């Protein structure tokens, strides 16, 4: 195996390695353009190039741009991830990654480019979890390129991963929860009221509540069985998926007063099912939260109702000369459920299991400071007995 060096310009050299002849008698050549301070360094790089080819580690540049390789990656991912996950990946690619890096060739994208891109996301104020999602997508794309022998190595491997910091968000305290319950009882849409109450007393995720069906509720044992999460894509419409983590499949025991309200609601749903007959839009599903004809709620419907609820309440409380109700995100009702349990003395393992966290560390990451505050209250109580 022989090689040659040809100067191309200032500090630029073309390395050529001959590997004999193919079946048609045509000489097989491998080339690489390198930067070197002089011929001595160029010879060293040629020696490395020859060694790389001999060991079978050389991969010819494909000149494929990232934006042109993504469709190949997407087709491979379709059979490996859920449609909802793929839709999330596509959003990350189309909204951020491709506009910034899509024009570059795969072999030209180095870890320094990715690091700079991630720094830009951080400067824009994106959360650490969102940045990690970008890393996850990029890693998946480049990993496939390595598997397909388009790249020798994955540039994401050299990128420093940010430590994820969880934002617990704002929450309601015990008095605010009681006040919220009273204000909810004044609302006309009892189904959405029940949805908000369920979030407060169970800590379930939005998708889990929307996926809940009649058979998932066991009134005899006073439990709700979380088995699915509701997803939606433009291609498939509504469909059920496995919950977020393995531990998300779980049973939750809500307060009996809430279960009594839920029992009345499901009874009403069963009547609607019988009256709808052939007009039923729920198919084989019997969702707890749905339209009168059984069609599942859109994933954003609870958020819209929650926002409108606050608008109504703000106006109503102002007319009564009462202080406003603190505004928090719908998802923060889940955090409220967790912190309320902490304040009532529930142990962290029970809270983690009830919330369906993948492990206890997730619970500690999100609610660690609340747990520390609760522990300090215990210390203060013990102080009274200390002599």
N, C-alpha and C positions, 0 to 999 in steps of 0.2 A: 504494500500500500504506500503510494508516493504522494507527495504534496508539493504545492508551489505557492509563492507569494507574489502578488502583483500590487504595486502602489496605485491607489485610486485618487488620491488627493492628499491634502495636508493631514498627517496623522491617521489616514484611512488606508486600509489594506484589504485586498480580496484574497481569501484563503481558498485554495482549490485542492481537493483530495481525490485521487483516482482510485476506484475500487474494481478495476478490471473491466470486463465486457459483459453485456447482457446476452440473451439467447439470439438476438438479431445481429450480434457483433458490434453493437454500439457501445462506446465507452461510457462507463458509469462514473459520473462526477458529482461530488458534493461540494457546495460552496458556502462561504460565510464571510460577510464583511465585518471587520473589526476596527476598533480604534487602538492605535499603538504609538508610542513616542518615537519609535524607530524600528529598523529591521530586526534588531536583536529581540525586542519584545514581541514583534510580529512572529518570529520563529518559535518563541515559547508558546504563543497562542496557537500556532499551527500544530505543535506537538500535542497540545491539549485536545485540539480538534480531532486529530488522528486517533488518539486514545479513546475519545468519546465514541467515535464511529466503530472502532474495533470492539468496544464493550457493548455495542448495541444500544447506546444511550442517546444517540443523535436522532433528533426529529426535525425534519425539514420544515422551514417556515411555511405556514399555510396561507398567510396573507388574508385570512378570514377576519372580518371585523366582528366585534362583539355583537352589534345589532343584527348581523347576518347569522350568527351562531345561536342566538337565543331561540329562534323557532325550532331548531334541532333539539336543543335542551328541553324546550317546552313539551315537545312531542314525547320525549322520553319520560318526563315527569308526570304526564297525564295518567299513566297507569300505576304510579307509585304514591301519589298524594291525593287527598280528597279534593273535589272540585272547588270547595270553599278556600282551601289552602292555596291551590293553584291561582285562584282569582286574587288572593292577597299578594302572592309572588308577582303576578302580572302588574298589579297596581304599583308595587315597589319599583319594578323595572321601568314601566312606562312613565311614571311620575318623576323618578329621580335618577336611577342608574343610567338608562339609555341616553337621556338628554345630555348627561355629563360625560359618559365614557363610551357610548355606543359607536362613535366614529373611529375609535382606536382599534388596531389589529390586536388579536388575542396575544400574540407573542410580544407585542410592544407594551402591554400593560404590566407594570411591575408593582411590587408591594408599595413603593413610594407614591405611585399614582392613587392607589386605593386609600392609603393613609391620608393623603391630602384631601381626597373626596370625603372621607369620614370626618375629617376636621371641619370641612365646610358645613356638613350636616350639624355638627355640634355647635358651630357658630350661629347657625340659624335657630338654635334653641330646641332641636329635636331631642326627645328623651333617649336615654341609654338603651332602652328596650327597642325603640324604633331603629336606632343605629345598628343594634345587633341583628335586627331583621334584615337590614341591607347587607350586612356581612354574611348572614346565612344564605341569602340568595346568590351573592357573588361566589361564595365558596362552592355552592352546588353547581353553578355553571362551569367554573374552572375545573372542578373535580371531574366532571364529565369530559371536558376537553383533554385532561390528562389520561383518563381511561381510554378515550378514543385515539390516543397517541397523536393529538394535535399539538399538545404542549408537553414539555418535559417535566415541568413542576407547576404546582399551584401557588400563585403569588399571594393568595390570602393566608397561606400557612405562616408567612412572615409578618403578618399584620398584628399589631397589639390589639387585643380585644378589650373593649371597655367593660368595667365592672358595672353590672346592672344595679341601679338604685331604684327601688320601688317608691312610688308616690301614693301614700295612703289616701290622699285627698281630704276633703272636709267631711265631717260626720256630724250627726245629731247626738246630743246628749240625751239622758233619760227623760228630762222634762220636755225637750223638743220632740222626742218620739211620741210622747203622750199627746202633745198638742197636735202633732201631725195626724195621729189617729182620729182625733176629734174633728179636724178639718176635713179629712177624707170621708168621714161618715156623713158630711153634708153634701157630698157630690152625688150627681145623678147616675153617672156611669159606674154602676156597681162592679162590673167586670174588671175595669181598669183599677178601681179602688182595691179589689181583691188581689190584683197583680202586684200593686205597690206594697200591700200588706204582706204578701208572700215573700217579697224581697227582704222586707224588714225582719220577719220572724224566722226565715230559713237561711238567708244569705246566698240563695241560689243565683246562678248567673242568668242573664236575660234569655239566652238561647235555650237553657235548660228548662226555664219556666214555660217558654213558648212551645217547647216540644212535649210538654207534659200531657198525658192522655188519661182518660177516666180510670183505666186499669192500673195506672201507676199509683193511685191513691188507695190505701187500705185503711178504711175508717175503723174496722174492728181492732187493728193493731196501732191505730193512730200514727201512721207513717206515710211518707211520700217517698216513692222509689225513683231516684234519678237514674235514667237509663240512656237518654238521648239528648242531643242538642239540635235545634232547628237551624238549618242553613238555607241559603238562597243564592242561586247564580242565574244569570240571564239565560244560559243554555238549558239548565235543568229545572228552573223554577224552585219550588220549595221541596226540601227533602230532609230526612233525619240522618244524623251522623252520630258517631260515638262522642261522648263528652270530651272536654279538653284534655284530661289526663286519665290514666288508668284508675286512679283513686277517686275520680269524679263520679264513677258509678257507685252510688251510695244510697243509704236510707236515712231519712231525716224525720225526727219527731217534732212537729210543730205544736204550739199551744192548742188545747182542746177547743177553746172558744173560736179560734181561727178555723179549725177543722169543721166546726159546726156551720160556719158561714160557707166554707168550701163545699160542704155536702149539699146545701141548698142550691148553690150555684151549679153543681154538676147535675142535680136533679132537673134544674131548669134547662140545661143543655140537652138532656135526654129527651125532654118534651119537644124541644126545637128540632131534634133529629127525627122524631116520629112525624112531626107536622110537615117537615120539609119534603119527605118522601123522595121522589125522583129529582127534586131540585137541590138535593144535598150536594155540596161542593167539597166536602171533606174526604171523599173517597172512602178508603178503608180505615182512615184515621178518625179518632174521636178526641179531638184536642180539648183540653180544659179551657184554654183561651182562644177564642175564634169568633168569626162573624156568626150571625144568626143561622147561616146555612153551612156552617162547619169549616169554612175556609180559614186557614191559619193567619194570624196577624203578620203583617210585614215586620221585619226585624226592627225597623225604626219607629214603628207605631207607639210603643211604650215611651220612647224618648219624646216624641211629639206631644203625647198626652201629658207627660210630666211637665213639660215646659209651659203648655197652655194652662195646666192646673195652677202653676205658680203665678201666672198672669192674672187669673181669676181671683186667687187668694190674696194677692197684693192689693187688688182693687177693693175686695170685700173687707179686708182688715183695715184699710185706710178709711173706709166709710165708717167703720166701727171705732175709729180712733185707737186701734190696737197695734202693737208693734208688729212689723212684718215677720214672716217666717223665713228663716235663713235658706238661701238657695244653694243646693248642692246638685251634683250630677246624678243621673239615675244610677250609674254604676256605684256611686258612693253609698247607696242604700245597702249594698253588700258589705262595704266597709263599716257602715253603721251597725249592721247586724253583728259583725265580729267584735267591734269595740264594746258593744252593749253586753255581749257575753263575757268579755274580759272584766268589765266593771261589775258584773254579777258574780265573779269568782270562778268561772269555768276554766278548766285547765287547758293549756295550749294544745295538747294532743287531741282532746275532744273537739276543740275549735277547728283545728286543722282537718280533722276527719269530716266534720260537718260542712266545711267549706269546699271539700273535695280537692285540697291542694295535693300536688304531686309528692311532697314530702314536708316534714315539719320545718325544714330550713326556710321554705317559701313563706310560711306563716310568721316565722321569726323575723325574716327580712322586711315584711310588710308591717307587722304589728309589734315589732320588738320594743319600740319606745312606749307603746300603750301597756305592754306587759310589765315593763320596768316601773311605770307609774303605779300600776295596780299592786306590784310587789312592795313598793314604798309605802303604800297605804296600809298594807299588812304590817309592815315594820312599825308604823306609827301606832297601830292598835296594840301591838305587843309592848310598845313603850309604856303603856298604861300599867302593865303588870310587873314591870321591871323595878326592883327595889335595890 
